[in-house]
Amino acid sequence: MIEVKDLAKNYAIDEQTLKAVDNVSFTAEKGDMISIIGHSGSGKTTLLSLIGGLTKPDAGSIMISGTDIWSLDDNSRSRFRNQHMSFIYQFSSLIPTLTALENILLPTAFGDFPGDAAEYAKELIDIVGLKDKTNAYPAHLSGGQQRRIAIARAFINRPAVILADEPTGDLDEETEREIIRLFQRINEERKTTFVIVTHNHEIANQAKTRFRMSSGILHAITER
């Protein structure tokens, strides 16, 4: 599903070289849930951006579902990302002039999606427990509700891979637990592969495979 091999990304800062991602390798099978913890500046978000095809690596390769994503041209990589991957960020970034349902459907404007997208969007809004908010605008939703709509939006393309960067960073503890339970449900029922970057050890411990990132280097965590 995901095979990252000898991945590296460097930045030049004041005539020095910062190794943001330093020779990272790991694999994830279909339906895996992987967590990556580490301090700010450790390289977690850069690694996620590399895997997602947003930042070009200086060395190494990233295979997703058998495709070397950095062997593709820009348009092909964008199409691949649109069809196979989704991102969940710390902030929901909903469009304020669109309803909850319209926000979920937004990605369908940029690609071809199988089946009835509108019906699937309604199914997703039900899955995240917000069927009664279908026609509500973001201003009338709580922070946790907005986050759940953003998560539903991430699933509209039926992705094989979800890349989540601090997905519960600004939520209260109860909403945080709800989001993690939702991730676990989708992971188990739909066999979607998750790579979750987080500061939160409680969230990280829910993953089957766990890593710690420090100074660009990825270390496997074996203890519970």
Secondary structure, DSSP 8 states (H G I E B T S, - for coil): -EEEEEEEEEEEETTEEEEEEEEEEEEE-TT-EEEEE--TTSSHHHHHHHHTTSS--SEEEEEETTEEGGGS-HHHHHHHHHHHEEEE-SS----TTS-HHHHHHGGGGGS--SS-HHHHHHHHHHHTT-GGGTT--GGGS-HHHHHHHHHHHHTTT--SEEEEESTTTTS-HHHHHHHHHHHHHHHHHH--EEEEEES-HHHHTTSSEEEEEETTEEEEE---
